[in-house]
Amino acid sequence: MERTTPFSNLDTRTQGWINGFIGVVIFSGSLPATRLAVMEFDPVFLTLLRATIAAVLGLLLLRLFKEKRPARHQWAPLAVVSLGVVIGFPLLTALALQYVTSAHSIVFIGLLPLATAVFGVLRGGERPRPVFWLFSVLGSVLVMGYAVAQGLSAAPAGDLLMLLAVLVCGLGYAEGATLSRSLGGWQVICWALVVALPVVAPLSLLLAPSTLSGISLPAWLSLGYVALFSMLIGFVFWYRGLAQGGIAAVGQLQLLQPFFGLALAAGLLHEQVSLGMVLVTLAVIGCVAGAKRFAR
């Protein structure tokens, strides 16, 4: 599945940035779609159901391409990936979106590059130059400064849940990217989903509502998006990009995610996107250029 790509004639680092960018674009729709879904689905059930659907598809892909089982020492990192991006981040964001709008929660995604870079150093052995951290921290300060200015105390539960989501997601990204170097990008997310399947499938059946007849089409489409694109396809590009271009470097592309996400929140959910929110997003995006330059 990874042996031939549309970018195979480019150098590895450039391929990494292209794959990473595609992953970020796909992930940008996750929070608006989750926001739509939790209006009609219980957030815990939504998390379990989306993981179950993606895990079944991942298992089919592994069987289709006759992938061999991971080595014994790879199962523990796969469990970390599973807890971080298959269960932790989707559950925490779904719970957070009960308290805050998707536009507000998307701003917190600006913290993901810093979290990913930190875990890239701790788990991936990367060593960015000191100036890199200046730009990465500056972007994070801008994000958090905006959140405080907008009234962090107004929804402390939602903001705390988003912060926890960012931490577990950063760990899952870094762990998965490190593992992708030996196991392969799409294989990592598929095996991580399979690891979660024995837990999420029974629980999704146990917590399923008595009837789903009242669920609207937009909610079903949102579930399909977060299950197929956010939980599986996006990671195929994202983990491959991180492995090719470097966890800390390509991870800074996540600073673009708020920009795309805010546009989707305004267009699809008709949420208000203030001028301050746009200015902060643009300033954070500006940090990615400096961070990229000094990542190695």
Secondary structure by P-SEA (a helix, b strand, c coil): cccccccccccaaaaaaaaaaaaaaaacaaaaaaaaaaccccaaaaaaaaaaaaaaaaaaaaaaaccccccccaaaaaaaaaaccccaaaaaaaaaaacccaaaaaaaccaaaaaaaaaaaacccccccaaaaaaaaaaaaaaaaaaaaacccccaaaaaaaaaaaaaaaaaaaaaaaaaacccaaaaaaaaaaaacccaaaaaaaacccccccccaaaaaaaaaaacccccaaaaaaaaaaaacccccccccccaaaaaaaaaaaacccccccaaaaaaaaaaaaaaaaaaaacc
